Amino acid sequence: MYAAEYVFCKINISMKLFVWGYMVMALAACGKSSGGAVMPPPVADTPIIKGADISWLTQMESQGLKFYNSSGTAMDCIQLMQSLGINAIRLRVWVNPAGGWNSNADVVAKAKRVKQLGLRLMIDLHYSDSWADPGQQTKPAAWASLDSTALVNQVHDYTFSVLDTLRTAGVVPTWVQVGNETSDGMLWPDGQASKHMAAFAAMVNAGYRAVKSINDSIKVIVHIANGYDNSLFRWIFDGLKSNGASWDIIGMSLYPPVDSWQSYDNNCLSNMNDMVARYNKPVMICEVGMPADQAVVCQSFLSDMISKTRSVTSGNGLGVFYWEPESYNSWQGYKLGAFDDTGKPTAAMNAFSH
């Protein structure tokens, strides 16, 4: 920059600063003289996690299934998700699954792809060889003979092992779920909350300790189904708290009926705010879904749920994850994806980019 230009620039900046300062003082004086307060500058929308559980991805790819953008161009599924506004990926882990899908090795392969794109990662530990949910929390076959004390130790060691393998591969997740939809505990019958709440709490703590020993910055989620059911959440988290359990985030699932999703969203928001007030912990919607052939309704549902999550008290609504949106053409019999039968995203996915 030439000397003359530099002097002119300095004078110009000084004048702007003077004018700006004068305006601020004038506004302040106006506010005082009228008895009102000076309004602060507008605050940007609270950042929110917009996520997708795409754990079926490698299995679908192995069957030759492809994914396309709205123009019909084939794309890598994770890159496609990112282009649709998704900024985090969730992956489930099974202990010794048939076929190897969702095993530790399969998850590491997917997690490395997630990291390469700069997306955040949630690891969802089921502590089972297959699906764990409110109706089934079956012990892995290799753990079947373990008593409650041994199971607690196994939860710790297994959790550490999974995360250590990821760390060795260069991946550290942002969040880890200690159990999946543990509405009545996990590793039944030993960790069934309705019968053995203290044992369930001990298992949660074992997982929590293992996660923090890998990296203290990783946030631990306890995940419960039916996010609209406040009494269920109070029962579980009161029980965990009274038994000394530790967690960082309260996770929820929400799969509302098509014709009454608004009331479910309203109840879920009330529950989220109650959880924040009652336990002083943030909340996250870890799973949502709606029939793929109801894409327009699903878009409205998702947009509302994202808005409601963003509105949770003091920014404590962290995000919303869609469960297996990339599944299409009734893959594995599942009909709640957000892609059409040709492998293109439906209108439902628009909620994540708006």
Residue pairs with C-beta under 8 A, 6 or more apart in sequence:
1 9
27 38
28 38
31 37
31 38
45 310
46 310
46 315
46 317
48 306
48 309
48 310
48 317
48 318
48 319
48 320
49 87
49 88
49 120
49 284
49 318
49 319
49 320
49 321
50 85
50 86
50 87
50 88
50 306
50 319
50 320
50 352
51 86
51 87
51 88
51 89
51 90
51 120
51 122
51 319
51 320
51 321
51 322
52 81
52 86
52 88
52 89
52 90
52 321
52 322
52 323
52 324
52 325
52 326
53 89
53 90
53 91
53 92
53 124
53 287
53 321
53 322
53 323
53 324
54 77
54 78
54 81
54 89
54 90
54 91
54 110
54 324
54 325
54 326
55 90
55 91
55 92
55 102
55 110
55 124
55 324
56 101
56 324
56 326
56 327
56 331
56 332
57 77
57 78
57 110
57 326
58 101
58 106
58 109
58 110
59 99
59 101
60 77
60 326
60 327
60 331
61 77
65 328
65 331
65 343
66 74
66 343
67 74
67 75
67 76
67 77
67 80
67 326
67 339
67 343
68 74
68 75
68 80
68 342
68 343
68 344
69 75
69 80
69 83
69 344
69 345
70 344
70 345
72 344
75 83
76 113
77 326
78 89
78 113
78 114
78 117
78 119
79 117
80 326
80 345
81 89
81 325
81 326
82 117
82 119
84 345
84 349
84 352
84 353
85 349
85 352
85 353
85 354
86 119
86 352
87 119
87 120
88 119
88 120
88 121
88 122
88 174
88 319
88 321
89 110
89 114
89 119
89 120
89 121
89 122
90 121
90 122
90 123
90 124
90 286
90 321
91 102
91 107
91 110
91 111
91 114
91 121
91 122
91 123
91 124
92 102
92 107
92 124
92 125
92 126
92 180
93 102
93 103
93 104
93 107
93 123
93 124
93 125
93 126
93 162
94 101
94 102
94 103
94 126
94 128
94 129
94 130
95 126
95 127
95 128
95 129
95 140
95 142
95 143
95 158
96 103
96 129
96 140
96 141
96 142
97 103
97 129
97 130
98 129
98 130
100 106
104 161
104 162
104 165
107 123
107 162
107 166
108 165
108 166
108 169
108 171
111 121
111 123
111 166
111 169
111 171
111 173
112 169
112 170
112 171
114 121
114 171
115 121
115 170
115 171
120 173
120 174
120 175
121 171
121 173
121 174
121 175
122 173
122 174
122 175
122 176
122 177
122 221
122 286
122 321
123 162
123 163
123 166
123 173
123 175
123 176
123 177
124 177
124 180
124 223
124 286
125 158
125 159
125 162
125 176
125 177
125 178
125 179
125 180
125 207
126 132
126 179
126 180
127 137
127 139
127 140
127 155
127 158
127 179
127 186
127 187
128 136
128 137
128 138
128 139
128 140
129 138
129 140
129 141
130 138
132 138
132 179
132 180
132 181
132 182
132 186
133 180
133 181
133 225
134 181
134 183
134 184
134 225
134 226
136 188
137 179
137 182
137 184
137 185
137 186
137 187
137 188
137 191
137 192
138 188
139 146
139 151
139 187
139 188
139 190
143 151
143 154
143 187
146 154
147 190
148 190
148 191
148 196
148 199
148 202
151 187
151 190
151 191
151 199
151 203
152 199
152 202
152 203
152 206
153 206
155 178
155 187
155 203
155 206
155 207
155 210
156 206
156 207
156 209
156 210
157 210
159 176
159 178
159 206
159 207
159 210
159 211
160 210
160 213
160 214
163 173
163 176
163 210
163 211
163 214
163 215
163 218
164 214
166 172
166 173
167 214
167 215
172 214
172 215
172 217
172 218
173 218
174 218
174 219
175 218
175 219
175 220
175 221
175 249
175 284
176 207
176 211
176 218
176 219
176 220
176 221
177 220
177 221
177 222
177 223
177 251
177 286
178 203
178 204
178 207
178 208
178 211
178 220
178 221
178 222
178 247
179 185
179 186
179 203
179 204
179 207
179 222
179 223
180 186
180 223
181 223
181 224
181 225
181 253
181 287
182 193
182 200
182 222
182 223
182 224
182 236
183 193
183 224
183 225
183 226
183 232
183 236
184 192
184 193
184 194
185 191
185 192
185 193
185 194
185 196
185 197
185 199
185 200
185 203
186 200
186 203
187 203
189 195
189 196
190 196
190 199
191 199
191 200
191 203
192 200
193 200
193 236
193 239
197 239
197 240
197 242
197 243
198 243
200 239
200 240
200 243
200 245
201 239
201 240
201 243
201 244
201 245
202 243
202 245
204 222
204 240
204 245
204 246
204 247
205 244
205 245
205 246
207 220
208 220
208 245
208 246
208 247
211 218
211 220
212 218
212 220
219 248
219 249
220 246
220 247
220 248
220 249
221 247
221 248
221 249
221 250
221 251
221 284
221 286
222 236
222 237
222 240
222 245
222 247
222 249
222 250
222 251
223 251
223 252
223 253
223 286
224 232
224 233
224 236
224 250
224 251
224 252
224 253
225 252
225 253
226 232
226 252
226 253
226 254
227 233
227 252
227 253
227 254
227 268
227 271
227 272
227 285
228 254
228 256
228 264
228 267
228 268
228 271
229 267
229 271
230 267
230 270
230 271
230 274
233 250
233 252
233 271
233 274
233 275
234 274
234 278
237 250
237 275
237 278
237 279
240 247
241 279
247 281
248 281
248 282
249 281
249 282
249 283
249 284
249 318
250 275
250 279
250 281
250 282
250 283
250 284
251 283
251 284
251 285
251 286
252 268
252 271
252 272
252 283
252 284
252 285
252 286
252 287
253 285
253 286
253 287
253 288
253 323
254 264
254 265
254 268
254 285
254 287
254 288
254 305
255 287
255 288
255 289
255 290
255 336
256 264
256 265
256 290
256 301
257 264
258 290
258 291
258 294
258 297
261 290
261 297
261 300
261 301
261 304
262 304
265 301
265 304
265 305
265 308
266 308
268 285
268 305
268 308
269 308
269 309
269 311
269 312
272 283
272 308
272 309
272 312
272 316
272 317
273 312
273 313
275 281
275 283
276 282
276 283
276 312
276 313
276 314
276 316
277 313
281 316
282 312
282 316
282 317
282 318
283 309
283 312
283 316
283 317
283 318
284 309
284 317
284 318
284 319
284 320
284 321
285 305
285 309
285 319
285 320
285 321
286 321
287 321
287 322
287 323
288 301
288 302
288 305
288 320
288 321
288 322
288 323
289 322
289 323
289 324
289 336
289 337
290 297
290 298
290 301
290 336
290 348
291 298
291 335
291 336
292 298
292 328
292 335
292 336
292 337
292 338
292 339
292 340
292 346
292 348
293 335
295 338
295 340
295 346
295 347
295 348
296 347
296 348
298 338
298 346
298 347
298 348
298 351
299 347
299 348
299 349
299 350
299 351
302 320
302 322
302 348
302 351
302 352
303 351
303 354
305 320
306 320
306 351
306 352
308 317
309 317
309 318
309 319
309 320
310 317
311 317
322 338
322 348
322 352
323 336
324 334
324 336
324 337
325 337
325 338
325 339
325 345
325 348
325 349
326 337
326 338
326 339
327 334
327 336
327 337
327 339
328 337
328 339
328 340
328 341
328 342
328 343
329 341
329 343
331 337
338 345
338 346
338 348
338 349
339 345
339 346
340 346
